Amino acid sequence: MTGMTDVLVVGAGPTGLTMALQAHACGANVRVVERRPEAWRPSRAMIVHSRALESLRPLGVTDRLLDRADPSPRAELHVGDRRIGALLADAAIRDTAFPHLTMLRQMDLEQVLTEALQERGVEVERGVELAHASSGALAAHASLRSDGRLEETTSRFIAGCDGRASTVRGAAGIAWKGGSYREEVVLADVELDGELRPRVLHVAAGRTGLVFLFSPGERATWRMLATTRPTHGEGWRSGPPEQEVPAFGVQEILDRSGLDITVRELKWSSQVQLQHRLAQHFRDGRLFLAGDAAHAHSPAAAQGMNTGILDAANLGWKLAFASDDAPHTDLLDSYERERRPVARHVLALTHLVFFAEASTNPVPAFLRGSILPLLAPAMPALLRQRALLALVIRLLSQRWVRYRHSSLSVEGDHPSGARGPRPGDRLPDHEVTCEGRKVRLHELTAHAGVHILLARDSQALDQKLLGRHVAQHRISSWPGCGLIAVRPDGYVGFRSGGASPGQLGSWLDLVGAR
């Protein structure tokens, strides 16, 4: 087994790139293959939520991501003749370094993550397609096709991050349950004439759905994302997935939205069929699914890319820590048990939001077209409610996710006297005192690996017994003798109200951290 790749990542989108970075940062050697020969492709996602940024922070990429992003976006809602402005960064969220919606194109995120892998000596192998995969007792086997040649390779694990038509999922024989929406999404990069405030997210609500105009686009000033029912008859016709939409079709969508703007030039367009599906399992032996290969949903609430990043943050470290000859059954099984329920809840959320914003059912169409304009005068005051905005951002960023019933979430001795969040909870980003200075918890844990947070009177741990992927920090502002152990994905795994090095050691062995 010497020299075997620990993790073969199939797919170099946001999920696959995060997977590779997380696994590599936790000690695995990784290989990334991508069937697309070119890195560039039009972005389908334009928003990154705070939990995704928190998960990427230990990988050393968030500063570069924010350099390319707009962390203080403004939006303008068009309802009838009214224009209602809102500042999407003005949220009252204190326990995170990213208390806002962040506008960031998928293309920019992929480029930053790709460059981070290159700096670590990992090149994305483009134009390499997975032809087949299988799971054996000691290794996973893959057939890779490139330039007409077939390569047979083995790895300890294969991470299928290869999208909705996943070859890994097909090879594993995992059922893909769900269906397709009647509505579609139309994407376009366009130059527009009309009164639109620059560098503002414009949203137009009407009976036929929503139109979003993002600035900047990629090939033009504006990127349009519109939810629409396929048109037949005299207008442009719905066609195969990824088919271009003509300029008059884009204009028709804008006209139906009520926006008084004209398409001056169409640089690029595509119509995308939407699905709501969930893989029956996220794992088959040594084959794993993440991101769109495991769950597919509408773009409503900007959940797709973010959920994939969080899948990868959850799985990447587990594959790295389990990349030796030990079975690590609980560790590997925990991925599906933790993430599949989350995917199911996200599917329900996006299904509900998409029904409200895009369905041509008479009820939501009536609410958008008739009731919403009547409520428009009250909307400015409503949108200024920071607590309401914070509630929405918390919901969309998946801060509600926790793994309290996971086999990796363990309470030690004296749980009633233990401080801090419970095992399975996200570590909040509170300000604490460590080594005589004020610091936020997420700054302490902003390095890949497991972090042990010791209360003021806790006995220091022998670092030699902890392993190279475990760091310890003394929180002098926490009284008592307790400690908590934080997983590489930012969730508490172990908590004890008293000194219990033996129990901590058992948990570290459980997760393969030493």
PyMOL commands that set and color helices and strands:
alter all, ss='L'
color gray80, all
select helices_A, chain A and resi 14-25+50-59+62-67+106-119+167-172+247-257+291-293+300-302+304-321+329-358+362-383+386-396+415-417+441-444+463-466+501-510
alter helices_A, ss='H'
color red, helices_A
select strands_A, chain A and resi 5-10+30-34+47-48+74-79+82-87+102-103+124-126+129-135+140-146+149-160+176-193+201-206+209-214+222-228+262-279+283-284+287-289+295-296+410-411+431-434+437-440+450-455+470-475+483-486+492-496
alter strands_A, ss='S'
color yellow, strands_A
deselect
rebuild
show_as cartoon
